[in-house]
C-alpha cells in the first residue's frame, strides 16, 4: 500500500514538473480591455462637431451628413465621449482582438424582407434585430434596426451578414 502511494505521488510530481516546463515554453498573448465608441446616436447628435475636433486620430467623419467612426484610426481615447454635450456617442467594451462592436444596416440595400426578424435563431441566434423608426433623407420611416444596447450578446458568428439576401447587414469589427 505504501509503495502504491509513493508511486502515485512520484508520478504526480513528475507530471506537474513536466507541465510547468511546457507552460514556460508557450508564449502568452494578452489583450487589454478597451472601451471604444460604438456608434453615434443620430437622434441625439446636435452636429456641433465637438467630437470631430476632439478626436486627435481623425477617426470621426461624415458620410451623407451622418457621423461615423473609422475603427482603423480610432485609438479608444474617448475624447469624443467626454466633449459630447448630449451623450450621443455610445461606448462598448472590447475584450478580444477583432471583436464585433456594432452591426450596421444599410437601409438603401434593405428590401424589408424580414428574414432577420424571425425568432427561430437561424438568422441571429440572439434575435438582435427589430423593426423601429429610422431616418431616411428627411423622412422618418419604419425599418430594420439592431439592438445596439445588447451588443454584448452578439456571438460574432456573422450569420446575419452571410444570410442577408441583399447584403444590407454589415458587422463592424474592432481590429487592434
Helices and strands as residue ranges (DSSP letters): H 2-25, E 34-40, H 50-54, E 60-63, E 66-69, H 79-83, E 89-94, E 99-105, G 115-117, E 129-136, E 139-146, G 148-153, H 159-163, E 169-174
